[in-house]
Amino acid sequence: MLVLDAFEARLLSMQEDATGNLDPASLATYDISSFGLLKPQGMAVEPATGVLFILDAAGPRLVRLQPTTDGSFT
């Protein structure tokens, strides 16, 4: 699960456990303030690669985040 917190300029992610339920111990927070998002209006994940796209309506522009090999956005 991914949640974009535009007010705090952070991206939250949480993995699921073996039973398909969200695992609170896997909660990770990423600082995205360096992207300069002004009016994020949506996001999508490309399923094959895990690339995250965030639509910033202020540009308008599309921000592309490539996950690391472990699936994180560090």
N, C-alpha and C positions, 0 to 999 in steps of 0.2 A: 504494500500500500504506500502511495506517495501523497503527501499533503504539502501544498505550497502556502506558506504563511507570509503573505506579502507585507503585512504590517511590520513583522519582525525581521523580514528579509532572510528567511531560512526555509530550507526544504527538509521535511521530516520523512523518514522511511521506516517501514516495519515489515519484517518477513513473516511468513506463515510457518507454523510448526508442522510436524509430520501428519497431524490430523486435519490440516487445512485451516486451523484457527490462527488468528494473529498472535504473535509471540512478543509480549511487551519487553522482554529482555533483549530483543533485537533492535529496539528503537535507536535510530541514528539521526543526528541533526547536522545539517550542512549549512554553512554561512554562504548565502548567495548575494550578499550586499555588493560585491564587486561587479555584478552583472548590470547594475544600474537600472533595474526594472522599475518603471514608473506606474504602469497600469496593467499588471498581468491579468489577462482575461481568460486564460485556459491553458491546459497542457495535455500532451499526449505522449505515449510511449510507443516506440516502434518495437513490436514484440520479438522480432528475430534477433535484434542487436541490443535492445535495452536502452537505446538512445532516447533521451527525454527532450521534447520540444516544448518551449514555453512561449506563448503568444503575448507580446507586450504591445498593447494598443496605442501606447504613447508615440511610437515610432512612425508608423507601425513597424515592428520587426519580430523576427523569430529567433529565439535563443536556443542553441543546440548544446546539450550536455551529453558527453560521451562517458558512460560508466567505466570504471576500472575493471580489470579482469575478475575481481571478486564481486562485481555488481554494485559497488558503492560509487558515490559521486565525490569522493575526496579529491 
